[in-house]
Amino acid sequence: MTIGTDQIKKLREATQAPVMEVKRALEESGGDEEKAKEILARLGRVRAEKKQARGTGNGCIFSYVHTGGKVGVLLELRSETDFVAKNELFQNLGKELAMQVASMAPQDIAILLQQDYIRDSSKTVADFVGEVSGTVGEKIEVGRFVRYEI
């Protein structure tokens, strides 16, 4: 089966994975985009695992205040470089994790990472962090968080 550039472009935009990985995943899946997404997610997790020994000296602080102002969260998300900390995927991850903490009230980082991700219960928060880490090519970790509730 011949994989077209339009199909590669569409899947790349959806996953942010490297072009050659997208092409190989589509070829391996016989052109099935859903199977290719699963392959890319697995490859991203493998890449993220390889980076776990690296240090994270950069990152951002994210905040979320729930409607009504009764619950608020400050969350530190760390990355290896400032370049990745400014990346759209990293920024989205920080916002999503702050919202996760606000809604699920984990007591610590270990519990947070084990929770089902609120937008997709088929994966854990750790899976979500690993996917973003694999996609951006750097180690990402939750530094700390605090949740306030009135």
C-alpha positions in Angstrom: 0.0 0.0 0.0 1.3 3.4 -0.9 1.0 6.0 1.9 0.2 9.5 0.5 1.7 12.8 1.7 -1.8 14.0 2.6 -2.3 11.1 5.0 1.1 11.6 6.6 0.5 15.3 7.0 -2.9 14.7 8.6 -1.6 12.2 11.1 1.5 14.4 11.9 -0.8 17.3 12.6 -2.9 15.1 14.9 0.0 13.6 16.8 2.9 16.0 16.5 5.1 12.9 15.9 8.2 13.1 13.7 7.4 12.8 10.0 9.4 9.6 9.4 7.8 7.9 12.4 4.4 8.8 11.1 5.2 7.3 7.7 6.6 4.1 9.3 3.6 3.8 11.6 1.2 4.2 8.6 3.2 1.6 6.6 3.2 -0.8 9.6 -0.5 -0.4 10.1 -1.4 -0.8 6.5 -2.7 2.8 6.3 -5.1 2.4 9.3 -4.8 5.8 11.1 -6.1 4.5 14.4 -3.6 1.7 14.5 -0.9 4.1 13.5 -1.8 6.4 16.4 -1.4 3.5 18.8 2.0 2.7 17.3 3.1 6.3 17.6 1.9 6.5 21.2 3.9 3.3 22.0 7.0 4.8 20.4 6.5 8.0 22.3 6.4 6.1 25.6 9.6 4.3 24.7 11.3 7.5 23.9 10.1 9.1 27.2 11.4 6.1 29.2 14.9 6.5 27.7 15.0 10.1 28.9 14.1 9.5 32.6 17.7 9.8 33.8 18.0 13.4 32.5 17.6 16.5 34.7 14.8 19.0 34.4 16.1 22.5 35.1 13.4 24.4 33.3 9.6 24.5 33.1 6.6 26.7 34.0 4.2 27.3 36.8 0.5 26.8 35.8 -2.6 27.9 37.6 -6.2 27.0 37.4 -9.2 28.5 39.3 -12.4 26.6 38.9 -15.6 28.5 38.0 -17.0 30.2 41.1 -13.6 30.7 42.6 -13.9 28.0 45.3 -11.0 25.7 44.0 -7.6 26.8 42.8 -4.4 25.0 41.8 -0.8 26.0 41.3 1.3 23.4 39.5 5.0 23.2 38.7 5.8 21.3 35.5 9.4 20.8 34.7 11.3 20.2 31.4 14.9 19.9 30.3 15.0 23.1 28.3 13.2 26.5 28.1 12.5 25.8 24.5 10.2 22.8 25.3 8.6 24.8 28.2 7.4 27.3 25.7 6.0 24.5 23.4 2.3 24.4 22.8 2.1 20.7 23.8 3.9 21.4 27.1 1.7 24.4 27.8 -1.4 22.4 27.2 -0.1 19.6 29.4 0.4 22.1 32.2 -3.1 23.4 31.9 -4.6 19.9 31.7 -2.7 18.7 34.8 -3.8 21.8 36.8 -7.4 21.1 35.9 -6.9 17.4 36.8 -5.6 18.4 40.3 -8.5 20.7 40.8 -11.1 18.1 39.9 -9.6 15.0 41.3 -7.8 16.3 44.5 -4.8 14.0 44.6 -2.8 14.1 47.8 0.6 13.8 46.1 2.4 13.4 42.8 2.4 9.6 42.9 -1.4 9.5 43.3 -1.8 12.1 40.6 0.2 10.1 38.1 -1.8 6.9 38.9 -5.2 8.6 38.3 -7.2 8.1 35.2 -6.8 11.2 33.0 -10.1 13.1 33.2 -10.4 13.7 29.4 -9.6 10.1 28.4 -10.1 7.4 31.1 -8.3 4.8 28.9 -5.0 6.3 30.0 -3.5 7.5 33.2 -2.0 10.9 33.9 1.4 9.2 33.7 0.6 7.9 30.2 -0.4 11.4 29.1 2.8 13.0 30.5 4.8 10.2 28.8 3.1 10.8 25.5 3.9 14.5 25.5 7.4 13.8 26.7 8.0 11.4 23.8 6.5 13.8 21.3 8.6 16.8 22.4 11.7 14.7 22.9 12.5 15.7 26.5 11.9 14.5 30.0 8.9 16.1 31.6 8.0 15.8 35.2 5.5 17.2 37.7 7.6 19.1 40.2 5.0 19.9 42.8 1.5 21.2 43.2 -0.8 22.8 45.7 -4.6 22.8 45.7 -6.7 25.3 47.6 -10.4 24.9 48.3 -12.8 27.0 50.2 
